[in-house]
Amino acid sequence: MVLIVEFEIATPILRRTVDDVAKIDVDEIYQSETGATKLICWVYGDDLGHLEASLAADDTVRTASLLEEQDDCRLYSVTLSERGEAHLTYPTAAEYDIGYHEITVTKDTKIRARVPTRASLFAYRDACREKGIPFRIQRIFRESDPSGDRYGITDRQREALQVALEEGYFDVPRETTLSAIAEKLEISDQALSARLRRGQANLLRNTMGERSPI
């Protein structure tokens, strides 16, 4: 029985940075060709003037590159430091076939994930606690529960996929370009590319039974 689980973990990753902003939404986690772990994330706040200094002072961040800037948010590519890597729970989630759908960093790190079984959830919880990372379950429901998102995609991912479909991006041959869709959504090409990949992965995982994690 596949479950959707909402939980909180008290990880130090991006903790120093989020102290100076409203919240951070992690759109994507992946490994670069060099093996470094990178996060594509939106940082929100009324005053982001000190954000660069906050990222530089965050000992879980090795480097941070600005990808896009809007009035109240910025999109960054963040490479984790050695300390950040040590507290990363993503590899443990991958081990237990747990796929992250949403990650929001505020006071704690809130995660919405697709979990194959309760046994895998509790194994993941125990592994977090062994790393000294507190773990609290907020909500559990079946994937087929209508109160949850049937396809496991966020509103932004749904919007990007829908516009791409309507504009003919998935047609053969393509009727539009990534840049044209990004301009329509008023986001960068990099942000759109990450959003489409994440949305398609979640959509396929929840409709075709793909179980490899994000």
C-alpha positions as CSV (number, residue, x, y, z in Angstrom):
1,M,0.0,0.0,0.0
2,V,1.7,3.2,-1.2
3,L,1.5,6.1,1.2
4,I,1.9,9.9,1.1
5,V,3.6,11.0,4.2
6,E,4.1,14.6,5.5
7,F,6.9,14.9,8.1
8,E,9.4,17.2,9.6
9,I,13.1,16.7,10.2
10,A,15.4,19.0,12.2
11,T,18.4,19.0,9.8
12,P,21.0,21.8,9.8
13,I,21.0,22.0,6.0
14,L,20.3,25.6,5.0
15,R,19.4,26.4,8.7
16,R,21.8,29.4,8.9
17,T,20.4,30.8,5.6
18,V,16.7,30.3,6.5
19,D,17.1,32.2,9.7
20,D,17.4,35.4,7.6
21,V,14.6,34.7,5.1
22,A,10.9,33.6,5.1
23,K,11.3,30.1,3.7
24,I,13.2,28.0,1.2
25,D,11.5,25.6,-1.3
26,V,13.8,22.9,-2.7
27,D,12.7,22.0,-6.2
28,E,15.3,19.4,-7.0
29,I,18.2,17.4,-5.5
30,Y,20.7,15.7,-7.7
31,Q,24.4,14.7,-8.0
32,S,26.7,16.6,-10.3
33,E,29.2,14.8,-12.6
34,T,31.8,15.3,-9.9
35,G,29.7,13.6,-7.3
36,A,28.8,16.7,-5.4
37,T,25.2,17.1,-4.1
38,K,23.3,20.1,-5.5
39,L,20.0,21.7,-4.7
40,I,17.9,23.8,-6.9
41,C,15.9,26.0,-4.5
42,W,13.7,29.1,-4.3
43,V,14.5,31.5,-1.4
44,Y,11.6,33.7,-0.3
45,G,11.6,36.9,1.8
46,D,10.7,40.5,2.0
47,D,14.3,41.7,2.2
48,L,16.9,39.5,0.5
49,G,19.6,42.1,0.5
50,H,21.7,40.0,2.9
51,L,21.0,36.7,1.3
52,E,24.5,36.3,-0.3
53,A,26.1,36.9,3.1
54,S,23.8,34.4,4.7
55,L,24.6,31.7,2.2
56,A,28.3,32.4,2.5
57,A,28.1,32.0,6.3
58,D,26.1,28.8,6.1
59,D,28.5,25.9,6.9
60,T,26.3,23.4,5.1
61,V,26.7,25.3,1.8
62,R,29.9,25.1,-0.3
63,T,28.8,27.3,-3.2
64,A,25.7,29.0,-4.3
65,S,24.9,30.4,-7.8
66,L,22.0,32.8,-8.5
67,L,19.9,31.5,-11.4
68,E,16.9,33.9,-11.3
69,E,15.7,36.9,-9.3
70,Q,12.2,38.2,-8.8
71,D,10.7,40.7,-6.4
72,D,10.3,38.5,-3.4
73,C,12.3,35.4,-4.3
74,R,15.5,34.1,-5.9
75,L,16.3,30.8,-7.5
76,Y,19.7,29.3,-6.5
77,S,21.8,26.3,-7.4
78,V,23.4,25.3,-4.1
79,T,26.3,22.8,-3.7
80,L,26.4,21.2,-0.3
81,S,29.5,21.3,1.9
82,E,31.0,18.3,3.6
83,R,28.9,19.0,6.7
84,G,25.7,19.4,4.5
85,E,26.4,16.1,2.8
86,A,26.9,14.4,6.2
87,H,23.4,15.4,7.3
88,L,21.6,14.7,4.0
89,T,18.8,12.2,4.3
90,Y,18.2,11.9,0.6
91,P,20.5,8.8,0.1
92,T,18.6,7.1,2.9
93,A,15.3,7.9,1.3
94,A,16.7,6.4,-2.0
95,E,17.7,3.3,-0.2
96,Y,14.1,2.7,1.0
97,D,12.5,3.7,-2.3
98,I,11.1,6.9,-0.8
99,G,10.5,9.7,-3.3
100,Y,10.4,13.4,-2.2
101,H,7.6,15.4,-3.6
102,E,8.0,18.7,-1.7
103,I,10.7,20.1,0.6
104,T,10.2,23.4,2.5
105,V,12.7,24.7,4.9
106,T,11.4,27.1,7.6
107,K,12.0,26.5,11.4
108,D,12.2,22.8,10.5
109,T,12.5,21.0,7.2
110,K,9.0,19.9,6.0
111,I,8.9,17.1,3.5
112,R,6.0,15.5,1.6
113,A,7.0,12.1,0.2
114,R,5.7,9.0,-1.5
115,V,6.5,6.0,0.7
116,P,6.1,2.4,-0.5
117,T,5.3,0.8,2.9
118,R,5.1,1.7,6.6
119,A,8.2,-0.5,7.2
120,S,10.2,1.6,4.8
121,L,8.9,4.8,6.5
122,F,10.0,3.6,10.0
123,A,13.3,2.4,8.7
124,Y,13.9,5.8,7.2
125,R,12.8,7.5,10.5
126,D,15.2,5.3,12.5
127,A,18.1,6.1,10.1
128,C,17.4,9.8,10.6
129,R,17.4,9.5,14.3
130,E,20.7,7.5,14.2
131,K,22.2,10.6,12.5
132,G,20.9,12.7,15.3
133,I,18.2,14.2,13.2
134,P,14.8,14.5,15.0
135,F,11.9,13.1,12.9
136,R,8.2,13.9,13.4
137,I,5.3,12.5,11.3
138,Q,2.6,15.1,10.6
139,R,0.2,13.3,8.4
140,I,-0.1,9.9,6.6
141,F,-2.7,9.0,4.0
142,R,-3.1,6.5,1.2
143,E,-2.0,7.6,-2.3
144,S,-5.5,7.0,-3.6
145,D,-7.0,9.3,-0.9
146,P,-8.8,12.1,-2.8
147,S,-7.7,14.6,-0.1
148,G,-4.1,14.1,-1.4
149,D,-2.6,15.0,-4.8
150,R,-3.4,11.9,-6.9
151,Y,-0.3,12.4,-9.1
152,G,2.1,13.7,-6.5
153,I,2.9,16.9,-8.3
154,T,3.0,20.4,-6.9
155,D,0.9,23.3,-8.2
156,R,4.0,24.9,-9.9
157,Q,4.9,21.5,-11.6
158,R,1.3,21.1,-12.7
159,E,1.2,24.6,-14.2
160,A,4.5,24.1,-16.1
161,L,3.4,20.7,-17.5
162,Q,0.0,22.0,-18.5
163,V,1.4,25.0,-20.3
164,A,4.1,22.9,-22.0
165,L,1.5,20.4,-23.2
166,E,-0.9,23.1,-24.5
167,E,1.9,25.0,-26.3
168,G,3.0,21.8,-28.1
169,Y,6.4,21.3,-26.3
170,F,5.8,17.5,-26.1
171,D,4.6,17.3,-29.7
172,V,6.8,15.6,-32.4
173,P,8.1,17.7,-33.8
174,R,8.0,20.3,-31.1
175,E,5.7,23.4,-31.7
176,T,7.6,25.6,-29.2
177,T,10.8,25.9,-27.2
178,L,11.7,25.8,-23.6
179,S,12.7,29.5,-23.6
180,A,9.2,30.4,-25.0
181,I,7.4,28.5,-22.2
182,A,9.8,30.0,-19.6
183,E,9.0,33.5,-20.8
184,K,5.3,32.7,-20.7
185,L,5.6,31.5,-17.1
186,E,8.0,34.4,-16.2
187,I,10.7,32.1,-14.9
188,S,14.2,31.2,-16.2
189,D,15.0,28.3,-18.6
190,Q,16.9,26.5,-15.8
191,A,13.9,26.8,-13.4
192,L,11.5,25.5,-16.0
193,S,13.7,22.6,-17.0
194,A,14.1,21.5,-13.3
195,R,10.3,21.9,-12.8
196,L,9.4,19.9,-15.8
197,R,11.9,17.1,-15.0
198,R,10.6,16.9,-11.4
199,G,7.0,17.0,-12.4
200,Q,7.4,14.3,-15.1
201,A,9.3,12.1,-12.7
202,N,6.5,12.4,-10.0
203,L,3.8,11.9,-12.6
204,L,5.4,8.8,-14.0
205,R,6.2,7.4,-10.6
206,N,2.6,7.8,-9.5
207,T,1.0,6.4,-12.7
208,M,3.4,3.8,-13.9
209,G,4.8,2.5,-10.7
210,E,8.3,3.8,-11.1
211,R,10.0,3.5,-7.7
212,S,13.4,5.1,-8.1
213,P,13.6,8.2,-5.8
214,I,13.9,11.8,-7.0
